[in-house]
Amino acid sequence: MSGANTYGLTRAEWSALRGLKTPHRIQRFLDDLSYNVEANGPTCLSPRQALRHAHAHCMEGAMLAAAALRAAGHQPLLLDLESVRDDDHVLAIYQIDRCWGAIAKSNYSGLRFREPVYRNLRELALSYFPHYYNLKGEKTLRAYSTRPINLRRFDARNWMASEEDVWYIPEYLCEVAHTPLLTPAQIRRLQPMDKRLFDAGLVGRVEH
């Protein structure tokens, strides 16, 4: 690996990411990390910090997965899912055979991995709709970032290896264009979550 670009990470940190090799392994690695409940206040840990602390929340997990995808030869891409009366959700996304898949860290079991079978970003985003809800049982997903966000735009700011929180990344996600998933009429017709699917989505949930 002599001369390889590790984007500011140590050889050991880069090797840890390279060892994950596939999207499935990256997802399993994220699932095994503790969920960061931000007990000491809000955080936005870089991939280096998330590796060190062995925990991550949604945003941190997406960035860590994007870094691992980069180590596996993919571009470090994110997709932002925008909601109402709920937290937004961020995915690390990848393409295989021109189809999209996703990796994610979430407190909801249905908002994690997606196989690379979706022909476009709208299809991928819509696959999260039935599983995206708040604790009142409202279906809350409304839009997705119109284009993938390539984190290489932040390489000059050392996003992968920063020792400081990288708040500028979620701030950027809030600024990019988003595409609505539903029409106003569709939103008016939405029904509350089915109780079985509601309960299934909370399996393994960590309370804040």
Buried (B, 14 or more C-beta within 10 A) or exposed (E): EEEEEBBBBEEEBBEBBBEBEEBEBBBEBBBEBEBBEBEEEEBBBBBBBBBEBEBBBBBBBBBBBBBBBBBBEBBBBBBBBBBEEBBBBBBBBBBEEEBBBBBBBBBBBBBBBBEBEBEEBBEBBBBBBBBBBBEEBBBBBBBBBEEBBEBBEBBEEBBBBBEEBBEEBBEBBEEEEBEEBBEEEEEEEEEEBEEEEBEEBEEEEEEE
